[in-house]
Amino acid sequence: MTGETTQFQFQAETKKLLGLMINSLYTDKEIFLRELISNSSDAIDRLRFESLTNPELLPGNEKFEIRIETNPSSRTLTLSDNGLGMTRDEVIKNIGTIARSGTEELRNRMNDSPPGEVLSEMIGKFGVGFYSVFMVADKVVLITRRAGEKSATLWESTGDGHYTLSECERATHGASVTLHLKPFDTENGIEDFTDKWIIARIVKKYSDFVNYPIIFKESREEVEINVDGTTKIEGEQAITVEDKALNSMRPLWTRPQAEVSESEYAEFYKRISHDWDEPFETILLKAEGRFERQALLFIPSKTPEDLYYHAADHGLRLYAKRVMIMERCANLLPRYLRFIKGVVDSADLPLNISRQMLQQDRHITLIRKWLTKKVLDRLAELFGTRHERYVQFWKRFGRALKEGVGEDYDNKDKIVALLMFETSDGPGKLTTLQGYVERMKEGQEDIFYFTGESRNVIENSPHLEAFKEKGYEVLFLTDPVDELLVQSLTEFQGRKLKSGGKGVVWFGSREEKELAEKEIKQKEEACSKLLGHFQEILDKDVKQVRLSNRLTTSPACLVGNEMDYSPQLERLLQKGKGGGAKQRRILELNPKHPIFIKMHDHFGSGADNNWLNDYAELLLGHAFIAEGAELPDPIRFNKLVADLMARTL
């Protein structure tokens, strides 16, 4: 029964504001259910809080719960709670004024320091969540009765700027919101919100960790089956009504780690990551103080297929007081840690008014720094105490971690200490930069490395010959990201990282280097005319022809200046949109090789030197092939080889 009905208008030009909210504020229409559940949870929390000073409000051990019922035939959805409820005046004040939050008002009144923990668990911050129901409903009916009061209030509106109020009856305190749903329209995001599985999915996604059970009241017809397997259609069918809790309530990250089993963590990881395997590492974090936050992070046990796909979505699940705000929040971790899965929960996140997006401020920066530090600390712990396990991690995610050297300057030293590389010492062996420095030969000043497409390409490169002969260990950098790594990591412990394929390489002590440099200069002066002739022939492809100090068995190789791109990086750039500039490099010739010695002798004899032009081009082609690069003119090179074979047979 209802009493006299009175019509009201919303306050503050709400007709226009309500239309804006319904059509523009929320991106996903299913969020209305998250907002209603959050309001109900707050109503129960407020009742518990007020009962601390007024025990008469809760005379017995009442079981708190949130209930959802649907009626597919009439297309209605009803959400009820046994929380504090509202009086008629409170309905006018809180529901009749858009963007007014009773929970936020209570917080402000208590100056953020209430007795007990009840108030700190309340979810509500903005008062607009209730009006999200008009995205999916043509009409909304609210029946509410405040605890301690006898009469209830019925509020009804179609979202057109008006609402009606009347007195009615309700058996218990709390509130019930009935939505008369709009027609089913998937194109506009209106799903069948009377369907149990859709309701269950939305609750699981957004409100799985609300403190109170969310009960779905399901009616099911019991169908009788004949002996022959056919369905009986005569007579009335039995109707079974059962309650099913849709949420798991207490989140794992709020429970002490000793109370949670590894299998529980594994199940939770599989659910949020959609991975069949158990996590490689579990990291439970909690920070208290003026800005509290908790996190439960996981390192996967295998490399995700889209880890190095630039357009792939990544990020942690973000919760505000156990209610999911964002499914993938990329701002909470730097991109080089994008393989980390998990959740972050905080009470005082800077959310926008729809509680769907973060606003950038110091809180986000604090969370990001905190999480990054904790993840790197765990990796450092793995490296130091469980090194074999860290090596497993590195083989799966080391390539991503390398990206952090150029991205995260605050943690650069921590990341560099965790880097591992293959070396010339043998296949399968990994070393850190610290380990390399400890093994450096006496008198060695630089850390030498080579970049290339694979270990096999680098091992067979002519650039490596002198390093092998002198017994110098070199790092093999075969990941594409290594080209960017060496741009950011130019030295370690005061020792320069130097490419074995760039500039001039000298070995041994300072005296030995000076002696070798003097010897090369004398040889270049003796054959300067030949080198000048080769430069004239090959000027289109090389910017200098000089003698080499790094070759022992090969006749020639190509090197770059210190600031040139490596061949690997040049090829990567040329594959990109628009390609990249073709750079001329330096052709180094081995002065001790029989080919060079014979060419020099013949050039100085005054005989016909036309064939030397062909040999110069052949040596250039040989140098390109030796490093696995593409020939500048394959057709010309093939013709020269054929002509050479014809002359020598």
Secondary structure as GFF3:
##gff-version 3
##sequence-region A 1 649
A	DSSP	beta_strand	6	9	.	.	.	ID=ss1
A	DSSP	alpha_helix	14	20	.	.	.	ID=ss2
A	DSSP	pi_helix	21	25	.	.	.	ID=ss3
A	DSSP	alpha_helix	31	51	.	.	.	ID=ss4
A	DSSP	three_ten_helix	55	57	.	.	.	ID=ss5
A	DSSP	beta_strand	66	71	.	.	.	ID=ss6
A	DSSP	beta_strand	76	81	.	.	.	ID=ss7
A	DSSP	alpha_helix	88	94	.	.	.	ID=ss8
A	DSSP	alpha_helix	102	109	.	.	.	ID=ss9
A	DSSP	three_ten_helix	119	121	.	.	.	ID=ss10
A	DSSP	three_ten_helix	129	135	.	.	.	ID=ss11
A	DSSP	beta_strand	137	145	.	.	.	ID=ss12
A	DSSP	beta_strand	152	157	.	.	.	ID=ss13
A	DSSP	beta_strand	162	168	.	.	.	ID=ss14
A	DSSP	beta_strand	174	181	.	.	.	ID=ss15
A	DSSP	three_ten_helix	186	188	.	.	.	ID=ss16
A	DSSP	alpha_helix	196	206	.	.	.	ID=ss17
A	DSSP	beta_strand	214	222	.	.	.	ID=ss18
A	DSSP	beta_strand	238	245	.	.	.	ID=ss19
A	DSSP	three_ten_helix	252	254	.	.	.	ID=ss20
A	DSSP	three_ten_helix	257	259	.	.	.	ID=ss21
A	DSSP	alpha_helix	262	273	.	.	.	ID=ss22
A	DSSP	beta_strand	281	287	.	.	.	ID=ss23
A	DSSP	beta_strand	293	299	.	.	.	ID=ss24
A	DSSP	beta_strand	316	320	.	.	.	ID=ss25
A	DSSP	beta_strand	323	329	.	.	.	ID=ss26
A	DSSP	three_ten_helix	330	332	.	.	.	ID=ss27
A	DSSP	three_ten_helix	335	337	.	.	.	ID=ss28
A	DSSP	beta_strand	341	346	.	.	.	ID=ss29
A	DSSP	alpha_helix	362	385	.	.	.	ID=ss30
A	DSSP	alpha_helix	387	402	.	.	.	ID=ss31
A	DSSP	alpha_helix	404	407	.	.	.	ID=ss32
A	DSSP	alpha_helix	412	418	.	.	.	ID=ss33
A	DSSP	beta_strand	421	423	.	.	.	ID=ss34
A	DSSP	beta_strand	430	431	.	.	.	ID=ss35
A	DSSP	alpha_helix	433	438	.	.	.	ID=ss36
A	DSSP	beta_strand	447	451	.	.	.	ID=ss37
A	DSSP	alpha_helix	455	459	.	.	.	ID=ss38
A	DSSP	three_ten_helix	462	464	.	.	.	ID=ss39
A	DSSP	alpha_helix	465	470	.	.	.	ID=ss40
A	DSSP	beta_strand	475	477	.	.	.	ID=ss41
A	DSSP	alpha_helix	482	488	.	.	.	ID=ss42
A	DSSP	beta_strand	491	492	.	.	.	ID=ss43
A	DSSP	beta_strand	495	499	.	.	.	ID=ss44
A	DSSP	alpha_helix	510	526	.	.	.	ID=ss45
A	DSSP	alpha_helix	528	538	.	.	.	ID=ss46
A	DSSP	beta_strand	542	547	.	.	.	ID=ss47
A	DSSP	beta_strand	556	559	.	.	.	ID=ss48
A	DSSP	alpha_helix	567	575	.	.	.	ID=ss49
A	DSSP	beta_strand	585	589	.	.	.	ID=ss50
A	DSSP	alpha_helix	594	604	.	.	.	ID=ss51
A	DSSP	alpha_helix	610	626	.	.	.	ID=ss52
A	DSSP	alpha_helix	634	648	.	.	.	ID=ss53
###
